[in-house]
Amino acid sequence: MKKSIIIAALAVLSLGFITACNNANHSTEKHQKKGKYTCTMHPNVSADKPGVCPKCGMDLVERDTTGDK
């Protein structure tokens, strides 16, 4: 009985981890391609012009576009 509970708990945790990682990657890619400027601490924050990050107040820096296709 204990083995089946542990196996079920591990399965649920691993499924949650995989789902969380997939959602994080998609949202980051989507937002980075929108703006030319981004926050170094919050890569999902982007803008078309220089400014400050609404989450932490740091200056937005120009995004490195050398790797973009």
C-alpha positions as CSV (number, residue, x, y, z in Angstrom):
1,M,0.0,0.0,0.0
2,K,2.8,2.4,0.9
3,K,4.6,1.7,-2.3
4,S,1.6,2.5,-4.5
5,I,1.1,5.8,-2.6
6,I,4.8,6.8,-3.1
7,I,4.7,5.8,-6.8
8,A,1.5,7.8,-7.3
9,A,3.0,10.8,-5.5
10,L,6.1,10.7,-7.7
11,A,4.1,10.4,-10.8
12,V,2.0,13.5,-9.9
13,L,5.1,15.5,-9.0
14,S,6.9,14.6,-12.2
15,L,3.9,15.5,-14.3
16,G,3.6,18.8,-12.6
17,F,7.3,19.6,-13.1
18,I,7.1,18.7,-16.8
19,T,4.0,20.9,-17.3
20,A,5.5,23.8,-15.4
21,C,8.7,23.7,-17.5
22,N,6.8,23.5,-20.8
23,N,4.7,26.5,-19.9
24,A,7.7,28.6,-18.8
25,N,9.6,28.0,-22.0
26,H,6.7,28.9,-24.3
27,S,5.8,32.1,-22.5
28,T,9.4,33.3,-22.4
29,E,10.0,32.7,-26.1
30,K,6.7,34.4,-27.0
31,H,7.5,37.6,-25.0
32,Q,11.2,37.9,-26.0
33,K,10.4,38.1,-29.7
34,K,7.9,40.9,-29.2
35,G,10.2,43.7,-27.9
36,K,13.7,44.8,-28.5
37,Y,14.4,45.6,-24.8
38,T,14.2,43.2,-21.9
39,C,14.9,43.0,-18.2
40,T,17.9,40.9,-17.2
41,M,16.2,39.6,-14.1
42,H,12.8,39.0,-15.8
43,P,13.3,37.8,-19.4
44,N,9.6,37.6,-19.9
45,V,9.3,41.4,-19.6
46,S,10.0,43.1,-22.9
47,A,9.3,46.5,-24.6
48,D,9.9,48.2,-27.9
49,K,11.7,51.1,-26.3
50,P,14.0,51.6,-23.3
51,G,12.4,51.9,-19.9
52,V,12.2,50.2,-16.5
53,C,11.0,46.7,-15.5
54,P,7.5,46.9,-13.9
55,K,8.4,44.0,-11.6
56,C,11.8,45.1,-10.2
57,G,12.4,48.7,-11.4
58,M,15.7,47.8,-13.2
59,D,16.5,49.4,-16.5
60,L,15.6,47.4,-19.6
61,V,18.6,46.5,-21.8
62,E,18.8,45.9,-25.5
63,R,18.2,42.3,-26.3
64,D,21.0,40.4,-28.1
65,T,19.6,39.6,-31.5
66,T,22.6,37.9,-33.0
67,G,21.2,34.4,-32.4
68,D,17.7,35.2,-33.9
69,K,16.8,33.8,-37.3
